[in-house]
Amino acid sequence: SSAVLQALEDGLKRADADPLVKAVTICGENGIFSAGADIRGFSSPKRHGIPLSSIISLIERSEKPVVAAIEGVALGGGLEVTLGCHYRIAHVKARMGLPEVTIGILPGAEGTQRLPRLIGIPAALDMITTGRHIPATEALKLGLVDEVVEENTVEAAIRLANKV
């Protein structure tokens, strides 16, 4: 939602400006990183607010390490947010994918560029064209995530952020 995007932008800008902040962890609520955009919003004539791609670029450009703590699912725009992060930690039960292609929508926040850079063209093409959700263990093998944990993902992400 535009409120979530605005909160992400505000939080990232505050963190970047605060010399006491050494790293940033991005997580979702209630055990879900992000299931992506609400497609009902696509039918409105004009969407207001910041485009997701601008938020992801802001994450990517941060001089401070940004770690995604992926629980539940990171789908569509949610996965694209993680692709802008410098590091990604996933819970063993997490799943990731770009399911919007199954309803005829292409990933719109530069995920089609970032994903191949991260995991290679063949694996990225499979994910981009099929909409398949991959489990965390496969994401680790592909290089999509840096670590898979069975414990509290946010705490693990904070540990990694402090380490780097």
N, C-alpha and C positions, 0 to 999 in steps of 0.2 A: 504494500500500500504506500501511498505517498507519505503517510505519517512515519512509516518505518524507514523509508529512504531519507527523509528529512532528519530523523533521529540518527541514522548512520552518518550522514554528512556532518551534522553538528558534533557528534561524538568524535569523529576522526579529526576534524579541524581543531577541536579543543585539545585532544591528545597530542597532536603535532605541535601545537603552540605551547604546551606545558613542558618546561624543562624537567620536571619531576617524573613525567611519564617516560618510561624507557621502552615499552612495547605495548601492543594492543592485542586483545583477544576478542574475536567476534563469535558470538554463539546465538542460538535461538532460544525459545522458551518451551517449557513443557516437553522436553525431550525431542524436539524437532528443530533442526537448523532452519530450513525453509523449504516449503513445497512450491515455491515460485510464485508467480503473479496470479491474481484472480482473473481468469479470462473474461469474466463478466465486465471488467473494466475496459476491455478492448473495444467494446461496442459503443462506448461513449464518444461523442463527436470530437472532443478535445480533452486530453488528459493533462492535468496540471502537475506542476512539480518538476523535480529534477529527474532527468533520465537515468536509468540504472547504469548505463555505460559510463556516465560521468562519476558516479559513486565508485564504481570498480576502478576507474582510472585514478581516482583519489587514493584508494587503498593501495594500488600498485605503486604510486609515486611516493608513498609515505617513506620518510627517511628512518622511521622506527619500524622494527619488525612487526608484522601483522600476522596473527595466527588464527586460522579458522578452527573452531571446535565443533565438529560435525556429529550430531546425534540424530537419530531417526532418519530423516531424509534431507538431501540437498538436491533438489530437482529444479530444472529450468533456470530461472534467474537466481535461485538459491545456489545452484552449482556454479553459475557464472560469478557470483560474489566470491566463492571460495577460490576460483581461478585467479582472481586479482590479489589474493592474499599471498604472502611470502612463504608461508608454511601452512600445512593442513594436517590435522589430527582427527581421526574418525573413530567412533565407537565401533566395536566389532559387529554390531547389529545394524549399522548405518547402511543406507543405499543411496547411490548417486546416479543421476541421469539427466537427459534432455528430452523429456516426454512430449514436449509441445509439437514435435514433428509428427506425432501420431494423429494430430488434428490439423495438420497442414500449416503450422506456424514454424518458421525458422528461429533458432535462438537469436535474439536481437541485441544482446549486450556484449558482443565481441567474443562470445564463447567459442564460436566457430574458428576464431583465430588463436585464442589462448590455449584451448584444449590440445590441438595438434602440436603446438610448441612444447607442451608439457609431457604428453604421452606418445607422441609420434602420430604420423598421418593414418596408418591402417587402423589402429585402435580408436583414434578419434573419429574417423569416418564411420566406423561401426556404431559408436555411441550417437553421433550426430544424425545418422540416417535412419536408425532403427528405433530410437527412443528407449532402448533397453536400459533398465535400471541395473547397475552393477553393485555387488556387495562390497563392503569395505576391504575384505581380503583380496579381491581382484583389483580394486583400486590401488592397493599397496603394491601389488605385483606390477601394475602398469606405470606406477610412479605418480599417480594422481594424488595420493596422500603420502605423507612422510612417515606416518606412524599409525598403527591401529592399537587401540587399548580396550580392555574389558572394564576398566575402572571409570571414575568420573572424568569425562572428556574435557570439561572446562578446566579442572585442576591440572590435568595432563598438559593442556594447551598453555596454561599459565606457567607451568614448569619449563616447557620448551621456550616460551617467550623470554623468561628470565635467563635461561641458559644462553640464548643467542644474543 
